[in-house]
Amino acid sequence: MIAKTLGAAAVLALAGTASAQFLSQTSSSKDVKGYDSSVDTVMARGLIASSFSVDISGITSNDPLGALGNNFLLIDVAAAAGKPAGTNMTMMGIGWNVFQSSIGASWGQEMLMHFSDSTQSVGGQTFDLRPSVTGAPIVGIENNTSGGLVDLTSNGLQNIRLPDGILRIEFFETYDDNIGADGLWNAGSTIDIAIPSPGAVGLLGLAGVATLGRKRR
């Protein structure tokens, strides 16, 4: 049985690949809590960053990473950037403004998102995002925000290469408290994906840019 006192190292072990990395509000880097977009570290690297928003409202957080009952998104980053289907893309940053609730005895900090390429290829870049650091069941609905875009490389993470332009996000739990859902990403929950692109990319919801899937049990 997995202990409730999971730390960052334990979460990394659950990610399933040697390249998995971790990002949460507990990071020592100030950039994790957001930064002034006028001095964006993405821009400091000489790259022009565009971002688009994905609505994750209503998605449940169910089981440990890789479980058949988990929900996942396949996001067509190339389409969001106005590129032809299958264009090689790179995710270089992320932002989030989410409204979380836990179910039963599940803790807030057990709700994570796993980012990878569409095929979850061996050796591909991945990281896990944990917006909440609440070590107890959430009372009501908890709002967690990055306060802006977070540059991956400035936080010791690798940019995620997307050979076919598709980003995969799996919603999972570090500890399975219930049969079925352990948590919910409530109405208004969004994540922002930053990519190197010369033009601004508009606000996009699930329709047209992302496909919601659920693994078969």
Backbone bond lengths (Angstrom), bond angles and torsions (degrees), N, CA, C in turn:
res aa  C-N    CA-C-N  psi(-1)  N-CA   C-N-CA  omega(-1)  CA-C   N-CA-C  phi
1 M - - - 1.460 - - 1.525 109.50 -
2 I 1.299 117.26 138.11 1.464 121.34 -178.90 1.523 109.36 -81.70
3 A 1.317 117.13 132.16 1.461 120.63 179.58 1.518 110.89 -69.58
4 K 1.321 115.84 152.21 1.457 121.16 178.98 1.525 111.94 -68.70
5 T 1.319 118.00 -23.89 1.454 121.77 -174.09 1.517 111.87 -85.63
6 L 1.327 116.59 50.85 1.462 120.47 179.20 1.520 110.43 -70.84
7 G 1.312 116.67 130.68 1.449 121.40 174.35 1.510 110.69 -104.42
8 A 1.329 116.84 -174.66 1.463 121.25 -177.93 1.523 111.34 -59.58
9 A 1.323 117.59 -39.50 1.460 120.29 -177.92 1.518 111.09 -63.62
10 A 1.331 116.66 -39.84 1.453 120.19 179.62 1.517 111.00 -67.22
11 V 1.315 116.50 -37.56 1.457 120.43 178.19 1.520 110.07 -63.69
12 L 1.312 116.74 -40.67 1.455 120.30 177.88 1.532 110.94 -60.36
13 A 1.298 116.78 -40.35 1.455 120.11 -178.66 1.522 111.35 -63.74
14 L 1.318 116.87 -31.78 1.453 120.85 -179.67 1.518 112.85 -75.21
15 A 1.319 117.16 -14.38 1.461 119.32 -174.20 1.522 113.03 -68.23
16 G 1.304 118.26 -23.28 1.452 120.73 169.12 1.513 116.40 91.09
17 T 1.330 118.96 -8.14 1.458 120.58 176.56 1.519 109.46 -133.50
18 A 1.303 115.45 154.20 1.462 119.75 -177.70 1.515 112.06 -65.87
19 S 1.340 117.17 -22.99 1.459 120.10 -175.71 1.514 113.33 -90.78
20 A 1.327 117.85 -1.04 1.464 120.61 -176.49 1.520 110.86 -62.54
21 Q 1.322 116.17 138.90 1.443 121.88 178.56 1.518 108.66 -132.65
22 F 1.337 115.80 171.70 1.457 119.72 -168.62 1.521 111.63 -132.99
23 L 1.314 116.02 139.75 1.459 121.25 178.42 1.517 108.53 -136.85
24 S 1.328 117.07 127.04 1.459 120.26 176.17 1.517 108.53 -154.18
25 Q 1.310 115.95 174.94 1.459 120.36 -179.75 1.524 112.40 -69.39
26 T 1.324 117.19 -8.69 1.458 120.21 179.06 1.529 112.12 -85.70
27 S 1.328 117.37 -3.75 1.457 120.46 -179.51 1.526 111.13 -60.94
28 S 1.323 116.13 149.88 1.458 120.24 -179.96 1.528 112.12 -75.73
29 S 1.330 116.82 -14.54 1.457 119.68 -177.74 1.522 111.52 -77.55
30 K 1.310 117.11 132.13 1.465 120.70 179.70 1.523 111.52 -64.56
31 D 1.327 117.12 -25.12 1.459 120.19 -176.29 1.530 112.71 -67.29
32 V 1.317 117.90 -22.69 1.455 120.61 -179.11 1.520 110.69 -61.74
33 K 1.314 116.65 -32.39 1.459 119.99 179.90 1.530 112.08 -88.21
34 G 1.301 116.15 10.36 1.462 119.91 175.59 1.520 111.57 102.48
35 Y 1.321 115.69 160.94 1.447 119.21 178.32 1.516 109.50 -148.70
36 D 1.300 115.38 164.17 1.456 122.14 179.42 1.525 108.94 -65.96
37 S 1.328 116.62 120.45 1.468 119.92 -176.34 1.520 112.58 -62.40
38 S 1.325 117.65 -20.01 1.463 119.76 179.82 1.527 111.92 -72.79
39 V 1.325 116.68 -18.10 1.467 120.90 176.76 1.524 109.57 -124.80
40 D 1.304 114.91 35.36 1.458 124.35 -179.29 1.528 110.97 -51.99
41 T 1.346 117.05 129.87 1.464 119.70 -179.35 1.521 111.70 -67.41
42 V 1.333 116.95 -22.42 1.462 119.32 174.45 1.520 109.61 -62.23
43 M 1.316 116.21 -46.01 1.455 121.33 179.77 1.532 110.76 -65.13
44 A 1.339 115.94 -34.40 1.460 119.71 -178.53 1.515 111.87 -64.21
45 R 1.324 117.17 -23.28 1.459 120.21 178.33 1.525 111.49 -83.66
46 G 1.327 116.74 3.47 1.454 120.04 176.98 1.511 113.88 85.50
47 L 1.341 117.67 12.81 1.453 121.67 179.56 1.529 110.22 -109.32
48 I 1.309 116.05 144.70 1.453 120.16 176.23 1.522 107.84 -90.70
49 A 1.309 117.54 125.10 1.454 120.82 -175.87 1.516 111.54 -105.15
50 S 1.314 115.80 133.30 1.451 122.81 168.60 1.514 107.37 -114.02
51 S 1.310 116.98 155.51 1.455 119.23 177.42 1.518 109.57 -140.84
52 F 1.318 115.45 155.67 1.455 121.03 174.31 1.521 108.04 -138.60
53 S 1.315 114.69 155.85 1.454 120.82 -173.81 1.519 111.09 -107.04
54 V 1.323 116.25 139.46 1.457 122.62 177.99 1.530 108.88 -119.89
55 D 1.303 116.11 128.21 1.462 122.50 -179.87 1.531 109.20 -83.70
56 I 1.331 116.88 121.75 1.467 120.23 178.99 1.527 111.16 -111.24
57 S 1.312 116.91 17.24 1.460 121.80 -178.88 1.523 111.65 -56.80
58 G 1.324 115.97 135.31 1.454 121.41 174.43 1.515 115.35 87.19
59 I 1.329 118.07 -3.73 1.460 120.63 179.05 1.527 109.38 -81.08
60 T 1.319 116.20 135.19 1.455 119.83 179.61 1.527 111.34 -95.51
61 S 1.319 114.40 154.46 1.459 123.15 175.75 1.519 106.33 -107.76
62 N 1.340 116.99 118.22 1.457 119.69 -166.62 1.526 115.77 -111.55
63 D 1.323 116.24 -69.76 1.458 121.57 -166.32 1.531 110.99 -130.55
64 P 1.353 118.27 175.90 1.466 121.06 178.42 1.528 112.65 -59.23
65 L 1.313 115.68 158.84 1.458 122.18 -177.82 1.525 111.38 -53.33
66 G 1.333 115.26 131.53 1.451 120.89 178.74 1.509 114.51 89.96
67 A 1.337 118.09 -6.66 1.461 120.84 -179.59 1.527 110.47 -66.75
68 L 1.318 115.48 147.35 1.460 120.80 -175.31 1.520 113.13 -65.76
69 G 1.341 117.88 -24.60 1.453 119.95 -177.38 1.514 114.74 -88.07
70 N 1.323 118.89 4.04 1.465 120.92 -176.23 1.529 112.62 -77.77
71 N 1.314 115.19 148.24 1.462 121.98 172.49 1.521 109.61 -85.97
72 F 1.331 116.05 147.79 1.455 120.07 176.07 1.525 109.73 -147.37
73 L 1.316 115.44 157.53 1.457 122.71 176.36 1.519 109.50 -114.43
74 L 1.319 116.71 140.92 1.459 123.04 167.62 1.522 106.67 -112.38
75 I 1.325 116.46 110.15 1.453 121.70 -172.93 1.524 109.86 -104.83
76 D 1.308 115.81 122.89 1.466 122.05 179.90 1.526 108.71 -81.71
77 V 1.329 115.09 85.12 1.464 121.50 -177.69 1.534 110.54 -64.52
78 A 1.324 116.38 -37.72 1.467 120.41 178.90 1.520 110.63 -59.76
79 A 1.339 117.51 -45.78 1.459 121.22 178.83 1.519 111.47 -63.60
80 A 1.329 116.48 -39.68 1.461 120.32 179.32 1.523 111.50 -62.77
81 A 1.323 115.97 -30.70 1.464 121.10 179.53 1.528 112.22 -88.99
82 G 1.325 116.59 1.33 1.464 120.18 -179.19 1.503 113.91 75.97
83 K 1.331 115.99 23.75 1.472 121.49 -179.38 1.527 110.32 -98.80
84 P 1.336 117.96 159.73 1.470 120.79 175.68 1.518 111.45 -61.63
85 A 1.326 115.70 151.34 1.462 120.76 178.48 1.526 110.37 -56.13
86 G 1.316 115.55 137.95 1.456 120.60 177.57 1.514 114.90 86.02
87 T 1.338 118.76 2.01 1.465 121.88 179.58 1.525 110.74 -65.81
88 N 1.312 116.24 132.87 1.456 121.53 176.49 1.528 109.57 -62.92
89 M 1.343 117.71 125.40 1.454 122.24 -178.15 1.521 110.08 -127.85
90 T 1.328 115.86 169.80 1.458 121.51 177.57 1.523 109.55 -136.42
91 M 1.322 116.31 129.85 1.464 121.49 171.54 1.520 107.45 -91.31
92 M 1.347 116.78 123.83 1.455 120.70 -175.15 1.525 114.19 -118.98
93 G 1.339 116.48 -7.02 1.457 118.95 -179.68 1.511 111.52 -163.68
94 I 1.307 115.56 168.19 1.459 120.83 -178.40 1.525 110.34 -150.02
95 G 1.313 115.73 149.81 1.450 122.33 170.99 1.522 107.90 -136.67
96 W 1.319 117.12 159.06 1.465 118.58 178.98 1.525 111.18 -150.12
97 N 1.306 114.77 145.76 1.460 123.75 171.14 1.518 105.52 -141.51
98 V 1.321 115.94 98.39 1.460 120.30 -170.14 1.529 111.16 -124.20
99 F 1.328 114.39 153.93 1.457 122.48 179.12 1.527 106.80 -122.60
100 Q 1.317 115.64 106.81 1.459 121.66 -170.80 1.519 112.23 -107.49
101 S 1.321 116.02 145.24 1.461 121.36 168.66 1.514 108.15 -137.53
102 S 1.314 116.22 143.32 1.467 121.01 177.92 1.522 109.15 -102.16
103 I 1.314 115.05 160.15 1.457 121.75 -177.53 1.515 108.99 -117.39
104 G 1.327 116.53 129.77 1.460 120.71 -179.87 1.514 111.93 63.68
105 A 1.323 115.46 -132.46 1.468 120.93 -176.25 1.518 113.51 -86.95
106 S 1.319 117.78 2.69 1.466 120.54 -176.53 1.524 111.45 -67.09
107 W 1.320 116.00 142.19 1.459 121.90 -179.15 1.525 111.21 -91.19
108 G 1.333 115.58 153.54 1.461 120.65 178.28 1.510 112.98 -61.57
109 Q 1.320 117.58 -40.24 1.466 121.03 -175.48 1.529 112.65 -72.71
110 E 1.319 117.22 -4.97 1.461 120.04 178.97 1.530 112.66 -85.63
111 M 1.332 117.79 -7.49 1.466 122.13 179.58 1.521 109.93 -88.56
112 L 1.324 116.86 115.45 1.459 121.68 -178.14 1.514 111.85 -129.68
113 M 1.339 115.28 163.70 1.458 123.39 171.97 1.527 107.84 -123.84
114 H 1.325 116.43 136.34 1.458 122.34 179.95 1.526 108.52 -110.97
115 F 1.337 117.15 122.09 1.464 123.35 -176.94 1.525 109.71 -105.15
116 S 1.336 115.99 132.28 1.467 120.67 179.25 1.524 108.92 -157.86
117 D 1.346 116.16 177.59 1.462 118.17 171.95 1.526 108.71 -75.08
118 S 1.301 117.11 173.92 1.462 120.60 -171.90 1.523 113.70 -65.55
119 T 1.324 116.99 -28.93 1.460 120.56 -176.16 1.521 112.94 -95.57
120 Q 1.353 116.33 -4.62 1.468 121.39 -175.69 1.528 109.92 51.73
121 S 1.319 115.11 45.46 1.457 121.50 -173.54 1.523 112.29 -62.80
122 V 1.317 115.78 145.31 1.458 121.82 177.25 1.528 108.75 -62.55
123 G 1.300 116.83 127.87 1.456 120.83 -179.21 1.519 113.57 88.48
124 G 1.335 117.56 -5.42 1.453 120.52 177.87 1.525 111.42 -72.82
125 Q 1.319 116.46 154.26 1.454 120.50 179.92 1.529 110.32 -72.94
126 T 1.326 116.69 136.16 1.457 121.81 176.83 1.524 109.16 -142.66
127 F 1.317 116.34 160.65 1.457 120.41 166.89 1.515 108.75 -156.12
128 D 1.348 115.54 159.78 1.451 122.50 179.85 1.526 109.53 -112.93
129 L 1.318 116.69 136.97 1.458 121.91 -179.98 1.521 109.69 -112.16
130 R 1.328 116.31 127.37 1.461 122.29 176.23 1.536 108.38 -121.64
131 P 1.335 118.62 97.68 1.473 120.18 -177.41 1.517 114.10 -69.30
132 S 1.333 118.72 -33.04 1.465 121.72 -176.04 1.518 110.74 -100.05
133 V 1.338 115.86 142.82 1.461 120.34 175.05 1.531 110.24 -116.85
134 T 1.329 116.69 19.79 1.458 121.50 -178.33 1.526 110.88 -76.35
135 G 1.320 116.80 114.70 1.455 122.24 -178.36 1.511 112.52 -89.57
136 A 1.319 115.67 48.99 1.464 122.78 -179.29 1.524 106.89 -169.10
137 P 1.333 118.01 168.17 1.462 118.51 173.67 1.527 110.38 -59.25
138 I 1.314 117.17 141.80 1.461 121.66 178.28 1.519 109.19 -74.84
139 V 1.299 116.06 132.90 1.465 121.20 175.81 1.521 107.89 -90.85
140 G 1.325 117.05 114.17 1.458 120.54 -177.18 1.516 111.16 74.30
141 I 1.327 116.98 -134.12 1.463 123.01 179.47 1.521 109.02 -118.95
142 E 1.311 116.66 130.70 1.466 123.03 -177.24 1.518 109.71 -108.31
143 N 1.336 116.94 127.13 1.459 121.84 177.68 1.527 109.77 -95.97
144 N 1.328 116.22 127.25 1.459 121.93 176.16 1.519 109.25 -128.05
145 T 1.320 116.23 132.63 1.458 120.44 -177.63 1.517 111.02 -137.92
146 S 1.319 116.03 148.23 1.462 121.26 177.19 1.522 111.36 -79.26
147 G 1.330 116.97 -17.43 1.459 120.58 -178.23 1.515 113.02 77.02
148 G 1.313 117.18 13.65 1.461 121.74 -178.85 1.514 109.97 143.80
149 L 1.327 116.30 -173.05 1.466 119.95 178.87 1.521 110.95 -76.39
150 V 1.305 115.62 140.86 1.460 122.70 177.70 1.519 108.26 -110.19
151 D 1.322 116.70 122.76 1.464 121.28 178.05 1.520 109.19 -77.59
152 L 1.325 117.61 128.74 1.464 120.71 -176.37 1.518 112.52 -66.39
153 T 1.324 117.20 -48.91 1.466 118.95 -173.68 1.528 112.24 -68.35
154 S 1.339 117.59 -28.42 1.460 119.01 178.20 1.519 111.43 -72.23
155 N 1.321 116.96 -11.10 1.463 122.23 177.30 1.520 111.92 -108.41
156 G 1.331 116.53 18.93 1.446 120.62 176.61 1.517 114.38 76.50
157 L 1.337 117.11 15.78 1.454 121.90 178.71 1.517 110.31 -105.20
158 Q 1.305 116.61 160.85 1.462 121.06 176.15 1.516 110.35 -92.80
159 N 1.333 116.29 144.26 1.455 119.15 168.55 1.525 108.54 -60.33
160 I 1.331 116.26 148.66 1.461 119.83 -179.46 1.519 110.07 -98.39
161 R 1.315 115.94 116.95 1.457 121.16 176.79 1.525 109.49 -80.99
162 L 1.330 115.67 134.31 1.457 122.61 -178.47 1.529 108.25 -120.58
163 P 1.326 118.08 87.86 1.474 121.16 -173.68 1.523 114.11 -56.03
164 D 1.345 116.84 -33.11 1.469 119.52 179.95 1.521 112.47 -106.25
165 G 1.338 116.28 10.76 1.464 120.59 178.52 1.507 114.55 78.65
166 I 1.341 117.71 7.40 1.461 121.62 -176.39 1.528 110.42 -110.57
167 L 1.334 115.73 128.76 1.463 122.73 175.95 1.523 108.81 -102.61
168 R 1.327 116.90 134.84 1.467 121.52 177.62 1.524 109.63 -109.47
169 I 1.330 116.42 131.69 1.461 122.09 176.26 1.523 108.12 -125.00
170 E 1.329 116.53 119.27 1.458 120.98 176.32 1.527 109.71 -105.80
171 F 1.317 116.77 133.61 1.458 123.16 -179.71 1.527 107.70 -97.93
172 F 1.348 116.79 122.64 1.457 118.97 -172.72 1.525 112.41 -146.13
173 E 1.316 115.20 172.08 1.460 124.07 -179.76 1.525 109.72 -118.14
174 T 1.321 116.51 144.57 1.465 119.23 174.92 1.526 111.40 -84.09
175 Y 1.330 116.50 -15.20 1.466 121.28 177.83 1.520 107.56 -145.65
176 D 1.309 117.37 126.68 1.460 122.03 -176.70 1.525 110.21 -91.47
177 D 1.331 116.94 103.24 1.463 121.47 -177.69 1.523 113.45 -89.29
178 N 1.339 116.35 -28.41 1.458 120.14 -171.36 1.517 111.95 -128.27
179 I 1.311 116.11 161.70 1.455 121.43 166.31 1.518 106.49 -81.82
180 G 1.313 116.84 116.98 1.459 119.99 -173.68 1.514 110.73 96.94
181 A 1.324 116.39 -143.82 1.465 121.39 -172.69 1.521 112.67 -73.79
182 D 1.339 114.83 139.65 1.461 122.53 173.20 1.523 111.88 -105.82
183 G 1.325 116.00 -19.34 1.463 119.79 -178.22 1.512 111.17 -158.71
184 L 1.329 115.55 168.39 1.456 121.52 -178.38 1.522 110.14 -138.76
185 W 1.340 114.95 134.68 1.453 121.40 170.54 1.540 105.85 -90.75
186 N 1.316 116.19 106.19 1.458 122.00 -169.13 1.527 113.43 -79.46
187 A 1.339 115.15 174.68 1.464 122.76 -179.39 1.519 111.11 -51.99
188 G 1.314 115.62 137.27 1.461 122.05 179.35 1.512 114.09 91.48
189 S 1.336 118.16 -1.87 1.469 121.53 -178.96 1.528 110.32 -76.96
190 T 1.314 116.29 125.25 1.468 121.07 179.80 1.517 110.31 -137.40
191 I 1.330 114.70 153.39 1.456 121.46 169.71 1.525 107.68 -125.28
192 D 1.317 116.48 144.37 1.461 122.33 179.64 1.522 108.85 -109.84
193 I 1.319 115.66 131.05 1.461 122.16 -179.66 1.525 108.78 -107.97
194 A 1.326 117.30 124.29 1.467 121.92 179.84 1.521 110.13 -101.86
195 I 1.324 115.81 134.22 1.462 122.44 -179.34 1.522 109.03 -135.21
196 P 1.331 118.84 153.15 1.465 120.48 175.54 1.523 109.46 -76.62
197 S 1.312 115.63 111.03 1.457 120.71 -176.90 1.514 108.74 -156.95
198 P 1.339 118.51 141.61 1.463 120.52 -176.44 1.515 114.74 -75.30
199 G 1.342 117.81 -17.11 1.461 118.84 -175.65 1.500 112.03 -114.61
200 A 1.312 117.13 154.73 1.450 121.29 176.54 1.519 109.25 -71.12
201 V 1.319 115.29 141.40 1.450 121.42 178.29 1.516 107.68 -109.99
202 G 1.320 117.67 134.38 1.454 121.67 -173.91 1.505 113.80 -75.56
203 L 1.309 114.70 171.51 1.448 121.92 178.02 1.524 109.69 -70.02
204 L 1.328 115.52 125.40 1.454 120.68 -178.35 1.518 109.97 -128.87
205 G 1.319 117.02 136.44 1.448 121.57 175.83 1.502 110.11 -94.84
206 L 1.317 116.87 -161.05 1.458 120.64 -179.19 1.518 111.87 -65.06
207 A 1.321 117.13 -35.42 1.466 120.13 -176.86 1.521 110.37 -67.76
208 G 1.303 116.15 127.37 1.457 121.07 172.86 1.508 115.45 90.03
209 V 1.316 117.79 -24.70 1.460 118.71 -177.49 1.522 111.76 -120.84
210 A 1.321 117.80 -23.48 1.458 119.88 -176.90 1.514 111.05 -133.95
211 T 1.316 114.71 145.69 1.451 121.45 176.58 1.515 108.52 -117.01
212 L 1.325 116.31 123.64 1.454 120.48 179.87 1.515 109.66 -88.49
213 G 1.308 116.82 128.38 1.445 121.05 179.21 1.505 111.20 -127.11
214 R 1.314 116.18 167.28 1.442 122.60 175.25 1.513 107.67 -140.38
215 K 1.319 116.29 128.57 1.450 119.32 -179.97 1.520 110.22 -65.18
216 R 1.313 115.47 144.25 1.452 119.79 177.46 1.510 110.76 -73.15
217 R 1.324 115.53 139.64 1.454 120.10 178.86 1.533 110.71 -79.30
